[in-house]
Amino acid sequence: MQKMWGANLSASEFGQNNDSGNLPGKINQDYFYSTILPEYQYYINKGLKLIRVPIMEERLLPSLTGTLSTPDVDGLTSMLNMAEQVGAKVIIDLHNFSRYYGTPLAIGDTTLASFWSKLVPLYKDHPALFGYGIMNEPNTLPGGASEWPPIVQSVVNAIREIDTNTYILIPGYGWQSAENWVANNANLIIKDPSNKVIYDAHQYFDADGSGTYPNNEQPPADLNIGVERITPFINWLKQNNFQGILTEIGIPTTVPAWFPVLDNVLNLINTTDELVGTTIWSASSWWGSYNLSLEPYDSPTTFTQDKPVMSTITKYSLATPTPVTPTPVPPVIPTPTPTSTTPPPPTIPAFSITGNVSITSDGKGNVNFSLTSKAS
């Protein structure tokens, strides 16, 4: 798989918090599904061709016993259609923090599997679909980390009953922290009959790893802080022969002191075979002055004025992949089988003679023949 570079395209998860907040909320007032074509084209032109779309379960499925919300299905479908139009791929990301209306998931709870069983049939054949991000940042379940693997396995089983082709992204327990992956997810070994799961981690580089970067926080002297935090996740992937992705990394996009940290992380992603790519946090025309916003200064109108961080990102996302040139194999020239060069004996035509033959001798040892004949 060629390395995939992308961005989160937020807004459909806005207007809520981890304890359910304003849910479901009002579409196009509390949240919206972005259908601004120049926005999609802007990120495609930057080489960011993988779009992670955060959604909320309570909006798509307001009641567990009810049906999917038509306005929200239409909104999500419009985002996939827009992505298809510009040649992008989409991760549908359930941005619910392992909760539904604030209630944590539990082993045996069919809430999550039921949701995906209803959503998957609508999108499994969509040309823009890349994968299902089955949950964003699961955390603080009543039974702790041990509850997470069986919940995930039940969701994978449910999806595979409907869709055997699409990638499923497996988020790690504990906010998906790459740094703490081994401590929280050593036993997150999911069985997939299609063998198309990708383990999904997040990592931020500020002091507490929250991604808030408060008070214009500056990077530490160690500019490899990001590399060091992501390495435990990579080592776990290598140990288990798995593929992984980082669907959230991010820095303050207007603070150049952080750019070398991001550069080192992107280089690590680019050179690590076990990582299929990343989607950077975050894009949205609704972000305003948010310090991690990738959105250009002139969004949502002309999309021409890049945030300073974009040059660091495009160093990788717009780089021409190095083609793999196969070693030429010399042609096999067959050795001819030796053949005899001795000419065959001449063919002497058969003939018969009829007539009279006379033999005479001169007495000195000489014999004369005379023939009166007719050849035939």
C-alpha positions in Angstrom: 0.0 0.0 0.0 1.4 3.4 -1.0 1.8 5.8 2.0 -1.4 7.7 2.7 -1.4 11.3 3.9 -4.6 13.1 5.0 -6.5 15.3 7.4 -9.5 15.2 9.7 -12.4 17.2 8.3 -14.3 18.2 11.4 -17.6 19.8 12.2 -20.1 16.9 12.1 -18.9 16.1 15.7 -19.1 19.7 17.0 -21.5 20.8 19.7 -20.9 18.0 22.2 -18.6 16.7 24.9 -17.6 13.4 26.4 -20.6 13.3 28.7 -23.1 13.6 25.9 -23.4 17.4 25.8 -25.8 18.8 23.3 -26.9 15.6 21.6 -28.2 15.1 19.1 -28.2 18.8 18.6 -29.4 20.7 15.5 -27.8 20.1 12.1 -26.3 23.2 10.5 -26.6 25.0 13.8 -24.6 22.9 16.3 -22.8 20.9 13.7 -22.7 20.4 10.0 -21.4 18.1 7.2 -19.0 20.0 5.0 -19.8 20.1 1.4 -17.6 23.0 0.4 -16.0 21.7 -2.8 -13.0 24.2 -2.8 -12.1 22.9 0.7 -11.8 19.3 -0.5 -9.9 20.4 -3.6 -7.5 22.5 -1.4 -6.5 19.4 0.6 -6.2 17.2 -2.4 -3.9 19.8 -4.0 -1.7 19.5 -0.9 -1.5 15.8 -1.3 -3.8 15.1 1.6 -6.0 12.5 0.0 -7.3 10.6 3.0 -10.1 12.3 4.8 -11.2 11.3 8.3 -14.8 12.3 8.9 -15.8 12.4 12.6 -19.5 11.5 13.2 -21.6 11.1 16.3 -23.7 8.0 16.9 -26.5 9.9 18.7 -27.0 12.0 15.5 -26.9 9.1 13.0 -29.0 6.9 15.4 -30.9 9.0 17.9 -32.5 5.9 19.4 -31.1 2.4 19.6 -34.4 0.9 18.7 -35.1 3.5 15.9 -33.8 4.0 12.4 -31.0 6.1 11.1 -31.5 9.8 10.8 -32.2 10.8 7.2 -30.7 14.3 7.4 -27.5 12.9 8.9 -27.3 10.1 6.5 -27.7 12.6 3.7 -25.0 14.8 5.2 -22.5 12.0 5.6 -23.3 10.7 2.1 -22.7 14.1 0.7 -19.2 14.2 2.2 -18.3 10.8 0.6 -19.7 12.0 -2.7 -17.6 15.2 -2.5 -14.5 13.1 -1.7 -15.2 10.9 -4.6 -15.6 13.9 -6.9 -12.0 15.2 -6.0 -10.4 11.7 -5.8 -10.1 11.4 -2.1 -10.8 8.4 0.2 -12.7 8.6 3.5 -12.5 7.0 7.0 -15.8 7.1 8.7 -14.8 7.9 12.3 -17.3 7.3 15.1 -16.3 10.1 17.5 -18.0 8.8 20.6 -15.2 8.1 23.1 -16.7 4.7 23.9 -20.0 6.1 25.0 -23.6 6.5 23.9 -25.4 9.5 25.4 -22.7 9.5 28.1 -23.1 5.9 29.1 -19.9 3.8 28.8 -19.9 0.6 26.7 -19.6 -2.7 28.4 -18.9 -6.4 27.5 -22.0 -7.9 26.1 -23.4 -4.5 25.1 -24.6 -4.6 21.5 -24.9 -0.9 21.2 -21.8 -0.4 19.1 -22.2 -3.5 16.9 -25.8 -2.7 16.3 -24.9 0.8 15.1 -22.3 -0.4 12.6 -24.7 -3.1 11.4 -27.1 -0.4 10.4 -24.6 2.0 8.9 -22.3 -0.4 6.9 -24.9 -1.5 4.3 -25.3 2.1 3.2 -21.6 2.8 2.5 -19.9 -0.6 1.9 -19.9 -0.1 -1.9 -19.2 3.6 -2.0 -16.2 4.3 -4.2 -14.7 6.8 -1.8 -14.8 4.6 1.3 -11.5 3.6 2.7 -12.3 2.2 6.2 -14.5 2.2 9.3 -13.0 3.9 12.3 -15.2 2.0 14.8 -14.6 4.3 17.8 -12.6 7.4 18.6 -10.5 7.4 21.8 -12.1 4.7 24.0 -11.4 5.4 27.7 -12.3 4.9 31.3 -14.6 1.9 30.9 -15.9 0.5 34.1 -13.9 -2.7 33.7 -10.8 -0.9 32.3 -8.7 -2.0 29.4 -9.6 -5.7 29.6 -13.2 -4.9 28.5 -12.1 -3.3 25.2 -10.9 -6.3 23.1 -14.1 -8.3 23.3 -16.2 -5.3 22.5 -14.0 -4.6 19.4 -14.1 -8.2 18.3 -17.9 -8.2 18.5 -18.0 -5.1 16.2 -15.6 -6.6 13.7 -17.7 -9.8 13.6 -20.8 -7.8 13.0 -19.2 -5.7 10.2 -17.8 -8.8 8.5 -21.2 -10.4 8.2 -22.1 -7.5 5.9 -18.8 -6.3 4.4 -15.8 -8.5 3.8 -13.8 -6.0 1.7 -13.4 -2.7 3.6 -10.6 -1.9 6.1 -11.6 -1.8 9.8 -9.5 0.6 12.0 -9.0 -0.8 15.5 -8.5 2.0 18.1 -6.5 1.4 21.2 -7.9 1.7 24.6 -6.7 4.7 26.7 -7.4 7.6 24.3 -5.6 5.7 21.5 -2.2 6.8 22.9 0.7 5.5 20.9 3.0 6.3 23.8 1.0 4.1 26.2 -0.2 1.5 23.6 1.7 -1.5 25.1 0.5 -0.7 28.6 -3.1 -0.4 27.5 -3.4 -2.7 24.5 -0.9 -5.6 24.7 -3.8 -8.1 24.2 -5.7 -6.2 21.6 -5.3 -9.0 19.0 -8.3 -9.0 16.8 -9.3 -11.8 14.5 -10.5 -10.8 11.1 -11.4 -13.4 8.5 -10.7 -10.8 5.8 -7.3 -9.9 7.3 -8.0 -6.2 6.7 -7.7 -4.6 10.1 -5.4 -1.6 10.7 -4.5 -0.6 14.3 -5.3 3.0 15.0 -3.3 5.3 17.3 -3.2 9.0 18.3 -0.4 11.1 19.6 0.2 14.7 20.5 3.4 16.2 21.6 2.7 18.8 24.3 3.7 18.2 27.8 0.6 16.3 28.9 -0.1 14.7 25.5 -3.6 16.2 25.4 -3.2 18.1 22.2 -4.3 21.4 23.8 -0.8 23.1 23.8 -2.0 25.7 26.3 -0.7 29.2 26.7 1.4 29.0 23.6 3.4 26.1 25.0 6.8 25.7 23.3 8.4 22.4 22.4 11.0 20.8 24.6 14.7 20.9 23.8 14.3 17.3 22.5 12.8 17.8 19.1 12.4 14.0 18.8 9.7 14.0 21.5 7.2 12.9 18.9 9.3 10.1 17.5 9.9 8.8 21.0 6.2 8.9 21.9 5.2 7.0 18.7 7.9 4.4 18.8 6.2 2.1 21.3 3.2 1.7 19.0 5.5 1.0 16.0 7.5 -1.6 18.0 4.2 -3.4 18.9 3.1 -3.4 15.3 6.5 -4.9 14.3 6.4 -7.5 17.0 2.9 -8.7 15.9 3.4 -8.2 12.1 0.4 -5.7 12.0 -0.3 -2.6 10.1 -1.1 0.7 11.8 -2.1 4.2 11.2 -2.0 7.5 13.2 -5.4 9.1 12.6 -4.6 12.1 14.9 -1.4 14.0 15.2 -1.1 17.7 15.4 0.8 20.8 16.5 0.0 24.5 16.7 0.0 25.3 13.0 1.3 28.9 13.3 4.2 28.2 15.7 7.4 27.4 13.8 9.2 26.1 16.9 7.0 23.0 16.7 7.6 22.4 13.0 10.8 20.3 13.4 8.9 18.0 15.9 6.3 17.4 13.2 8.9 17.0 10.5 10.6 14.3 12.5 7.3 12.5 13.1 6.3 12.6 9.4 9.7 11.3 8.4 9.3 8.4 10.8 5.8 7.6 9.3 7.3 7.9 5.8 10.0 5.4 6.5 8.1 2.9 8.6 6.6 0.0 6.6 4.2 -0.9 9.3 2.5 2.5 9.2 0.2 3.0 6.2 0.0 6.8 6.8 -1.7 9.5 8.9 -4.6 12.0 9.1 -3.5 15.2 10.7 -5.7 17.0 13.2 -7.6 19.1 11.9 -9.4 20.9 9.1 -12.7 22.7 9.2 -14.1 26.0 8.1 -15.7 26.3 11.5 -12.4 26.1 13.5 -11.9 29.9 13.5 -8.8 30.7 15.6 -8.2 27.1 16.9 -4.5 26.7 17.4 -4.3 23.3 15.6 -6.4 24.3 12.6 -5.0 23.4 9.2 -7.6 25.6 7.4 -6.1 28.3 5.2 -6.5 31.9 6.4 -9.0 32.7 3.7 -11.3 29.7 4.3 -14.1 29.3 3.3 -13.8 31.5 0.3 -10.7 31.3 -1.9 -8.5 28.7 0.0 -5.2 30.2 -1.1 -3.5 31.4 2.0 -1.7 28.5 3.7 -1.1 28.1 7.4 2.7 28.2 7.9 2.8 24.5 8.9 1.6 23.4 5.5 5.1 23.5 3.9 6.3 21.0 6.5 3.4 18.7 5.6 3.7 18.9 1.9 7.4 18.1 2.1 6.0 14.5 2.5 2.5 14.6 1.1 3.5 16.0 -2.3 6.8 14.1 -2.5 7.0 11.8 -5.5 7.1 8.3 -4.3 10.4 6.6 -5.1 9.6 4.0 -7.8 10.8 0.5 -7.1 13.0 -0.5 -10.1 13.2 -4.2 -10.4 16.7 -5.7 -11.0 16.9 -6.6 -14.6 16.9 -10.3 -15.3 19.2 -11.3 -18.2 17.4 -13.1 -20.9 17.9 -16.8 -21.1 19.6 -17.7 -24.4 19.1 -21.4 -25.1 22.2 -23.4 -26.0 21.7 -25.1 -29.4 21.9 -28.8 -29.5 25.0 -29.9 -31.5 24.2 -31.6 -34.8 26.5 -33.6 -37.1 28.1 -31.7 -40.0 29.0 -34.9 -41.9 27.1 -34.8 -45.2 24.9 -37.7 -45.9 26.1 -40.2 -48.5 24.9 -39.4 -52.0 21.9 -41.1 -53.3 22.7 -43.2 -56.2 19.7 -43.9 -58.4 18.9 -47.5 -58.9 19.3 -48.8 -62.4 19.4 -52.1 -64.3 21.4 -53.2 -67.3 20.3 -55.3 -70.2 22.4 -56.3 -73.1 25.6 -58.4 -74.1 28.9 -58.2 -72.2 32.2 -59.5 -73.8 35.5 -59.9 -72.0 38.9 -60.3 -73.9 42.5 -60.5 -72.7 45.8 -59.6 -74.5 47.8 -62.2 -72.6 49.7 -59.5 -70.7 47.4 -59.2 -67.7 45.1 -56.6 -69.3 41.4 -57.4 -69.5 39.0 -55.4 -71.7 35.3 -55.2 -71.2 32.8 -54.3 -73.9 29.1 -53.7 -73.3 26.3 -53.4 -75.5 23.5 -52.3 -73.2 20.5 -50.1 -72.6 20.1 -48.4 -69.2 16.7 -48.3 -67.7 
